[in-house]
Amino acid sequence: MQIAGALLILLILLLAVPVSLVFSLKKDGVWRGRIIVYWMFGLTRMTIRPGRVHEWWQSKRRRPMRKLIVSGGRGLVRRRRDLLTILRAQGFMRQLIYLVRDVLQSLKPRRFRIQFIIGMDDPADTGRMMGVLAPLRVFTGQRTIGKASNVSLQITLDFSGPRFTGYSCASIQFVPLKMIVLFLGFAISLPALRAARALIRRPNANNS
């Protein structure tokens, strides 16, 4: 029991360590993006590349459309009925809105940076673009907006020829333990329990 209690305390302490998510998108000929997960104050790092997820999805889409319709049609109808049953439960939508609000309030933006270079075929068009982008240049440089402590916007115009390159980066931080508490509280709330009970009883009602 002492070992189990010590492991539980250790797990709680680990989940109390903030996690940072860094989203980056770069355009230099092709679009490239990645998501980096930092944990344990940077000691643990994991990189997720959305391009690989997109390639996996494209490979799934190569299946014949007829098979997709036959295999997924019934499941889609069933999932839609289940979703409607859950959403119609008393108080569920209100509780869901509260959950989304609390989750958004728990996210702490740390950095937001955009840098891009734009050029047109005709330098005159680039000059006209300068007039269009002039209002945005008011926000260039380092600023603090809301909870974000490092907000940067840089716009550069290239009069030498057509060009569009850029880089954007954003990071947020959250505490996993707080997220678990929020979702656990939602799962055991009365509206969620009503929705689960309605979902369990629905097939029995259809068979009778």
C-alpha positions, 0 to 999 in steps of 0.5 A: 500500500505504501508503494502504491501511495508513493506511486500515486503521489509521484504521478500527481506531481508529474501531472502537475508539471506544465506542458508546452505546445509549440506550433510552427508553420513555414513557407519556403517553396512548400508549406512545412509545419510541426508541433513540438511538445515540451514536458518536464521543463524541456527534458522531454520533447516530442515532435509531431509532423502534420504532413505525415498524418496527411499522408496517412489520411491520403493512403486511407482515401485511396480505398474504393469509394463504394467500400467506404460508403458501404462500411462507413454509411451505417456507422455514420448513421448510428454515430449521428443518432448517438450524438443527437441522443447525447446532445438532447440530454437535459443540461448537457449542452450547458455543461459542455459549454462550461467545459470548453470555457474552463479549458480555454481559460486554462490555456496560457499563450506564451508566444505568437510570432509571424514573419513573412516576405511578400513580392509581386511580379510588378514593383508597382503592385508591390507598392500598392500592396504596401498601402493595403498592408500599412494598417498591419504595420502598426502592430509590428515589433514586440508587443504584449496582448492579453496573456501572451507575453511575446507577440511579434509581427514582421512584414517585409516587402520585396520589390525585386520579384515575385516572392512569398515566404514566411514563418509563424510560431505560437506556443501555449502552456497548460497543466495536465492535472488541471485538464484531467480534473476538468474532464473528470468533473465533466464526466461525472456531472449529472448532465453527462450521467443523464446522457450516458443513461439515455445512450444506454437505454436508446437501443433497448427502446428501439428493439422493443 
